[in-house]
Amino acid sequence: MSSPTTILAPTTAERVRSACLRAETAVLALPGIDPVPTTLHHLRRCGDAVIAVPADSLAAALAATANETSAVLELTDHAPLPLREPVRALVWLRGWVRQVPPHAQRALALEIAKDFPHPGLLDVGHGATLLRVVVNSAVLADTSGAESVDHADLRAATADPFCEMEGAWLAHMAEDHADLIAQLARHLPARLQGGRVHPLSIDRYGMTLRVESIDADHDVRLPFSAPADDVESLSKAVRLLAGCPFLNGLRRR
C-alpha cells in the first residue's frame, strides 16, 4: 500500500480565502457603470461576500432597483514589503449582487464584526450601504498563472492560519534576519543567484522568495518538510529550511 502524499502547498481555494482576508483594496464591477471602490469587503464562511459602498453611488442604486445583477469583485493582494512589483495576486469573485435590506443592515454589520471588526462597519447606515455578492466562482492570478475555484470548494476552504500575522513575520525577517534570507536563497536555481532576494509570502506549507533580477522578477516556492500547525512549528520549519544545524540535529533524534 502506498503512503499518502504530503500536501506541500495550500489549495487554490485556500489561497483565495487568504488573499481576500489580506487584500486592502477591492473594486466592484457592474454592467453599464464605472467600477466602484468598496470601503470594506468580507468573504463569509458561506462563500458569499459582503461589501460596503457609498450609499449615493450608482452601484448602490443599481443593486436597489434590480433583483440580481451580474457582478465581479476584484481584490488586490499587495506584498507587505516594498517591492519593485508590489502586487502578489489578484482575485476575481464572480456572481450576482443584491442589496441587503435596509432594516437588516445593522444586524448584518454586527454579525460580520464578530469575525471581521473592520472600522468601515461603523459607517453602515451613515453614508455607506451593504451589498451582498452571491459568489458562484472565483479566479486567482499570480506570477504562476491563473486558476479558478467553484463555489463548493470556496465554501469548504479556510484561510491559512498564519495569514493575518504574515506581514509582521516577513517584515521582521527582512529587517532583522538578512542572514536567514541569505541561507534560504541557497535553494534558488543557479540562474537566479545574484538577484535581490526578498521574502514574499509564508504559509503553513512553505514560503516564497521574490528575486528581483535585472531582466525580470521571479517567485520561487520553498516547501517545508511538513506543514506547520502553530507559531513554534512555523518558526522551526523556516529554520530547518534555512539549514540551521542545531534544529537539523533535533530533527534527526
C-alpha positions as CSV (number, residue, x, y, z in Angstrom):
1,M,0.0,0.0,0.0
2,S,1.4,3.4,-1.0
3,S,1.9,6.1,1.7
4,P,-0.4,9.2,1.5
5,T,1.0,12.1,-0.4
6,T,2.1,15.1,1.8
7,I,0.4,18.4,0.8
8,L,3.2,20.9,0.2
9,A,1.1,23.9,-0.8
10,P,-2.3,25.4,0.0
11,T,-5.2,24.7,-2.3
12,T,-6.3,27.4,-4.7
13,A,-9.5,27.8,-2.7
14,E,-7.4,28.4,0.5
15,R,-5.2,30.9,-1.4
16,V,-8.3,32.8,-2.4
17,R,-9.5,32.9,1.2
18,S,-6.2,34.1,2.4
19,A,-5.8,36.7,-0.3
20,C,-9.3,38.1,0.4
21,L,-8.5,38.4,4.0
22,R,-5.3,40.2,3.4
23,A,-6.4,42.4,0.5
24,E,-6.7,46.1,1.5
25,T,-8.5,47.2,-1.7
26,A,-11.4,45.9,-3.7
27,V,-13.4,47.2,-6.7
28,L,-16.9,46.2,-7.7
29,A,-17.6,46.0,-11.4
30,L,-21.2,46.1,-12.6
31,P,-22.6,46.3,-16.2
32,G,-23.1,49.8,-17.5
33,I,-21.3,51.8,-14.8
34,D,-17.7,52.6,-13.8
35,P,-16.0,50.3,-11.3
36,V,-16.8,51.3,-7.7
37,P,-14.2,51.0,-4.9
38,T,-15.5,49.4,-1.8
39,T,-15.0,50.7,1.7
40,L,-14.9,47.2,3.1
41,H,-15.1,43.6,1.8
42,H,-15.6,40.3,3.7
43,L,-15.7,36.8,2.2
44,R,-18.1,35.0,4.5
45,R,-17.8,31.3,5.6
46,C,-20.9,30.5,3.4
47,G,-18.9,31.6,0.4
48,D,-20.7,34.8,-0.3
49,A,-19.1,38.3,0.0
50,V,-20.5,41.3,1.8
51,I,-19.2,44.7,0.7
52,A,-19.8,48.3,1.6
53,V,-20.1,51.1,-1.0
54,P,-21.1,54.7,-0.7
55,A,-24.9,54.9,-0.2
56,D,-25.2,57.5,-3.0
57,S,-23.1,55.5,-5.6
58,L,-24.5,54.1,-8.8
59,A,-23.7,50.6,-7.6
60,A,-26.0,51.1,-4.6
61,A,-28.7,52.4,-6.8
62,L,-28.4,49.6,-9.3
63,A,-28.4,46.9,-6.6
64,A,-31.5,48.5,-5.1
65,T,-33.5,48.6,-8.3
66,A,-32.5,45.2,-9.8
67,N,-33.3,41.9,-8.1
68,E,-30.0,40.3,-9.3
69,T,-27.2,42.0,-11.3
70,S,-24.1,40.2,-12.6
71,A,-21.0,41.4,-10.7
72,V,-17.3,40.9,-10.4
73,L,-15.5,41.9,-7.3
74,E,-11.8,42.4,-7.9
75,L,-9.4,42.2,-4.9
76,T,-5.7,43.1,-4.9
77,D,-3.3,41.3,-2.6
78,H,-0.2,43.5,-2.1
79,A,3.1,42.3,-0.7
80,P,3.7,43.6,2.9
81,L,7.2,44.7,1.9
82,P,8.3,47.4,-0.5
83,L,9.0,45.6,-3.8
84,R,9.5,46.7,-7.4
85,E,6.2,44.9,-8.3
86,P,4.0,45.1,-5.1
87,V,1.0,43.1,-6.4
88,R,1.3,39.5,-5.3
89,A,-2.1,38.2,-6.6
90,L,-5.4,39.3,-8.0
91,V,-8.7,37.6,-7.1
92,W,-11.9,37.9,-9.0
93,L,-15.1,36.9,-7.3
94,R,-17.9,36.4,-9.9
95,G,-21.6,36.2,-9.2
96,W,-24.6,38.4,-8.6
97,V,-25.0,41.5,-6.4
98,R,-28.0,42.2,-4.2
99,Q,-28.8,45.0,-1.8
100,V,-29.0,44.0,1.8
101,P,-32.5,45.2,3.0
102,P,-32.1,48.4,4.9
103,H,-33.7,47.0,8.1
104,A,-31.2,44.2,8.1
105,Q,-28.0,46.1,7.5
106,R,-27.1,46.9,11.1
107,A,-27.7,43.4,12.3
108,L,-25.5,42.0,9.5
109,A,-22.8,44.5,10.3
110,L,-22.8,43.4,13.9
111,E,-22.6,39.7,12.8
112,I,-19.7,40.5,10.5
113,A,-17.9,42.4,13.2
114,K,-17.6,39.2,15.3
115,D,-15.2,37.7,12.7
116,F,-14.0,40.9,10.9
117,P,-14.1,44.0,13.1
118,H,-13.4,46.5,10.3
119,P,-13.9,50.2,11.1
120,G,-15.9,50.7,7.9
121,L,-18.7,48.8,9.6
122,L,-19.4,51.9,11.7
123,D,-20.3,53.8,8.6
124,V,-23.2,51.4,7.6
125,G,-26.4,53.5,7.7
126,H,-24.3,56.7,7.8
127,G,-23.1,57.2,4.3
128,A,-22.3,53.5,3.5
129,T,-24.6,50.7,2.5
130,L,-24.1,46.9,2.4
131,L,-24.4,44.8,-0.7
132,R,-24.2,41.1,-0.9
133,V,-22.3,39.4,-3.7
134,V,-23.6,35.9,-4.3
135,V,-20.4,34.2,-5.5
136,N,-20.6,31.3,-7.9
137,S,-16.9,31.1,-8.8
138,A,-13.5,32.7,-8.1
139,V,-10.3,33.2,-10.1
140,L,-6.9,33.7,-8.5
141,A,-4.0,35.0,-10.7
142,D,-0.3,35.4,-9.7
143,T,3.1,35.0,-11.4
144,S,2.5,31.3,-11.7
145,G,-0.7,31.7,-13.7
146,A,-4.5,31.8,-13.1
147,E,-6.7,29.1,-11.6
148,S,-10.4,29.0,-11.0
149,V,-12.4,27.8,-8.0
150,D,-16.1,26.8,-7.8
151,H,-18.4,27.9,-5.0
152,A,-18.4,24.5,-3.3
153,D,-14.6,24.4,-2.9
154,L,-14.5,28.1,-1.8
155,R,-17.2,27.4,0.8
156,A,-15.3,24.4,2.2
157,A,-11.9,26.2,2.4
158,T,-10.4,28.2,5.2
159,A,-7.7,30.9,5.1
160,D,-4.2,30.0,6.1
161,P,-3.9,30.1,9.9
162,F,-0.9,32.5,9.7
163,C,-2.1,34.9,7.0
164,E,-3.1,37.7,9.4
165,M,0.4,37.7,11.0
166,E,2.2,37.1,7.8
167,G,3.1,40.8,7.2
168,A,4.7,41.2,10.6
169,W,6.7,38.0,10.1
170,L,8.0,39.0,6.7
171,A,8.9,42.5,7.8
172,H,10.8,41.1,10.9
173,M,12.6,38.7,8.7
174,A,13.6,41.3,6.1
175,E,14.7,43.9,8.7
176,D,16.4,41.7,11.3
177,H,17.4,38.4,9.7
178,A,19.2,39.1,6.5
179,D,21.4,36.1,7.3
180,L,18.4,33.8,7.4
181,I,17.2,35.1,4.0
182,A,20.7,34.5,2.6
183,Q,20.6,30.9,3.8
184,L,17.2,30.4,2.2
185,A,18.5,31.9,-1.0
186,R,20.8,29.0,-1.4
187,H,17.8,27.0,-2.6
188,L,17.4,29.2,-5.6
189,P,18.3,28.0,-9.1
190,A,21.7,28.9,-10.3
191,R,20.3,31.3,-12.9
192,L,18.7,33.4,-10.2
193,Q,21.7,33.6,-7.9
194,G,22.9,37.2,-7.6
195,G,19.5,38.9,-7.8
196,R,18.0,40.9,-4.9
197,V,16.1,38.4,-2.7
198,H,13.0,39.3,-0.6
199,P,10.6,37.1,1.4
200,L,7.4,37.4,-0.5
201,S,4.9,35.1,1.4
202,I,4.7,32.4,4.1
203,D,2.0,29.9,5.0
204,R,1.8,26.7,6.9
205,Y,3.2,24.7,3.9
206,G,6.2,26.8,2.9
207,M,7.4,30.2,1.8
208,T,8.0,32.0,-1.4
209,L,11.0,34.2,-2.2
210,R,10.9,37.1,-4.7
211,V,14.0,37.5,-6.7
212,E,14.4,40.9,-8.4
213,S,16.9,40.3,-11.3
214,I,18.0,42.9,-13.9
215,D,15.7,41.4,-16.5
216,A,12.6,40.5,-14.5
217,D,11.1,39.4,-11.2
218,H,10.9,35.7,-10.3
219,D,9.0,34.0,-7.5
220,V,10.4,30.7,-6.1
221,R,8.3,28.5,-3.8
222,L,10.2,26.7,-1.0
223,P,8.1,24.0,0.6
224,F,8.5,22.9,4.3
225,S,9.2,19.2,5.0
226,A,5.9,19.1,6.9
227,P,3.0,21.6,7.5
228,A,3.3,23.9,10.4
229,D,0.5,23.9,13.0
230,D,1.4,26.7,15.3
231,V,3.9,29.6,15.6
232,E,6.6,27.5,17.2
233,S,6.4,24.8,14.4
234,L,6.3,27.6,11.8
235,S,9.5,29.2,13.2
236,K,11.2,25.8,13.3
237,A,10.1,25.0,9.8
238,V,11.7,28.2,8.4
239,R,15.0,27.5,10.3
240,L,15.1,23.9,9.1
241,L,14.5,25.1,5.5
242,A,17.4,27.5,6.0
243,G,19.6,24.7,7.2
244,C,20.1,25.6,10.9
245,P,22.5,22.8,12.2
246,F,21.0,22.8,15.7
247,L,17.5,22.2,14.5
248,N,18.6,19.7,12.0
249,G,20.2,17.8,14.8
250,L,17.0,17.9,16.8
251,R,15.1,16.6,13.8
252,R,17.4,13.6,13.5
253,R,16.8,12.4,17.0
